Amino acid sequence: MTSEALPRNDTSEIEEMAREHLLQPWEEMQKVGQKARTVIASGEGIYVTDGYGRRLIDGPGGMWCTQVGYGRREIADAIAEQAMQLSYNSPWYSTSGPAARLADRIARVTPGDLRHVFFTTGGSTAVDAALRFAEFFNNVLGRPSKKIVLVRINGYHGSTALTAACSGRPFNRRNFDVDSPRISFLSSPNPYRRPEGVAAERYTDWLIDELETRIAELGADNIAVFLAEPVQASGGLLVPPDGYLTRAREICRKHDILYISDEVVTGFGRCGEWFASEKVFGIVPDIITFAKGLTSGYVPLGGFAISDAVLGRVTGGNAKDSYYSNGFTYSGHPVSCAAALANMDIFEREKLNEHVREITPYFQAKLRTLTDLPLVGDVRGVGLLGAVECVADRQAREPSELDQKLGPRIDRHCNELGLIVRPLVNMCVISPPLVITKPQIDDLVAILRKGIEATQKDLRAEGLWNG
Ligand code: PLP
């Protein structure tokens, strides 16, 4: 029953059970037991239908993951067939056709010599496993002090203890003991909110100076990894200034610091390429982490790809009897891998990467039409990733208290009008399923415009803003 609402009674029953028993990610603790989140009943293409039968455009693409859209029979069939043929095998002492085929297929589309793949259960475990590899790597190489991980403020890398510690959104760190001398935070590359006095043309130099100074202060012999999303996604869709990533890459190479490119969001078509690191941002990292779009969100799966050059330093004659003792019961789960293979089949048959490249200029230009609204401070993006940052005062350097409430306010209006927005503080983040068409982009942006206009009207009526 795609696109159908659940019977009304079912929806209220689900809401009650969720309210009473379900704890969800980023739970607002004060409100536990008070209100359930929106029940999503079904999905088709770029749309989801809520429990009450309201059809909504899926603006965030689930969580930047529903690349091929909802309701793909081909992926559902691949999952069912694999579950019947072989529902599980232990990766500790066996492998399976889907895991080996998927590793081979990913290795064909990774940049450079990133030819080995380690599978995990999602994005956090992908980054966690890559970081644990770096630790293991330096210990095997006899460099026990080379352990510090360089990360950036506003980065998001996951929710395991280690990846949460590497994530730099201050709000998410509150009440958790995640500070560690082994993790060092650099500035967020955020052209819209550059430090005062730093001109746009000088911004890359400024960021690179900071990186080099930090390496000099900490000592390259103590630094294992530079971990970076090509675009800081959950941090506000921050697209770095030109030259920053390529120069950071060179510096890492010079100091034998592993460069881990976290492509959990940017990978699998989001920027019109299987991976964005090389084709969009000009870097070939040592390790790429991925998840989300790998299965278009149909089932959980993640992993990392690693270069032969790095792997070769701790394998074969260089292994010193070591074991990379890290993994998960569900690493390379055959059903998840079968889903990913079917997902990649759809990408290829429907030329989805080409479609994204073709439609990106339209999507980005359409979003930028919103800059005429007085509440809109900045519109930015790359590929089918876009953010509309709203500010009450365009001259203010930091988001004000009022700004903090703008995202949820706009989202509420958009929801009533038929669009889910991912409200991040004062930003509306849009990353729709990649199959979106130009008329659907028109609908999406028209609703977003109406949602922002309605919010402007509310703020004026409440006497909070006179823009
Ligand atoms: N890395 C990045 C860049 C992410 O955006 C996310 C999640 O949004 C993760 C890692 C964690 O992925 P997961 O939620 O699948 O564990």
Residues whose N, C-alpha, C, O or C-beta is under 5 A from the ligand:
A	BS01	PLP	G122 G123 S124 T125 Y156 H157 G158 E229 A233 D262 V264 V265 A291
